[in-house]
Amino acid sequence: DDAMGVLGGGIEPDDVLAASPRNTRNTQSTQSTQIGGIGELRLLRRVGTVDPTSLDAYRKAGGYKALEQALKLGPEGIIREVTDAKLLGRGGAAFPTGRKWDAVRTQAEKTRYIICNADESEPGTFKDRVLLTGDPFAIVEAMTIGAYAAGCSRGYVYIRGEYPLGAERVQHAIDRARAAGLLGPKVMGHKFAFDIEVRRGAGAYICGEETAIFESIEGRRGEPRNKPPFPVQHGLFGKPTIVNNVETLANVLPIILEGGAAAAQIGTRDSAGTRLFCLSGHVTNPGVYEVPMGTTLGELMALAGGVAGSGTLQCALLGGAAGAFVRPDEMSLKLTHEDTRAAGVSLGSGVVVAFDDTVDMHDVILRIAKFFRDESCGQCVPCRVGTVRQEEALHRIVSGRTLGSVAQEVALLEEVGVAMRDASICGLGQTAYAAVESAIHRIGLFNG
């Protein structure tokens, strides 16, 4: 992949794409990142090996066998298997999927919706893009199973505007499935009507929050809603609504095929299954890796070839901008919800960004603070004001123009951070201080 620089004029975007050595628009494998894992791949097994634009190829690779099985199991049977598998949401909140589906299924209101949250906006996250572009039929099939289980008549794939190829692939998969009778008034000939629509985001990080998605789809400014009422009771268009992350839905297919109890044997007792992690920064082979829950952070780093750059790890950001930093001496940390919670960090959306010892972490933390200031929707005061005050204080510390001592500025940051965490109405404000707090207390950023 040796790149050759060419200087010229009078060319169109398509000409650039055609000339690019990494042009992947017309190839089966759309990934420019490394794909790998430990043991048998479950979620990534078709990515890069099965044509994502061919329904026939998908079905030859086992596609739609899970839906056939689900239609035999019935709604209660599906939910039982998903519950037995101990499937937790993979978008960051880790809510039990079976409980969410059952809560919508048991609502008195008969009009119900299911949404695939494909607004993958967390910095450092690109696992959902890999699934959307590399295995789109799987997401359509899994949404259909979820809709059947909960009695949903319509689904929406809410995909970020920066994923044009992902949106194109998903729309193509929907169209092909509909033409084959796998979507529409009689799914697979059963008395079950379900269809899916693609909606594109417009670049707002806040729209990754489940209730802000509702506002956006309904044509309003993307802002979170107060909870309660919760989406399972009063969601999109005021109706009971399921919102699942792309990776969460991808887990449904193997669970239905092999049974929930068998699926729960992978991983740990409280964190079952495999998990997709996005490794970037100073790692030898950046990419998406699928590993059983319980794999250590060090093992994951080794899978990606170890530390690149200077070869000496300074720290790693776990969970994205809304996550926390971990030190080199914490590489034995097991990647489970229970172990990360006990360590005071979070798996979040599966981000691992490595920084070698040449990186100025002051610049990194300022960039994270700027990100949250820019992406705050401004609806609630704690986040609207807090993210600005947080960035201002960090700039004063880094530039040496503090109001009082550094310790006083750090105390101010703590006060602002606690206010954002406790009083913001959604996860953006509640986690805006997380990385800053860990930089201060875990890696001692301002001790020197």
Disulfide bonds with the S-S distance in Angstrom:
none
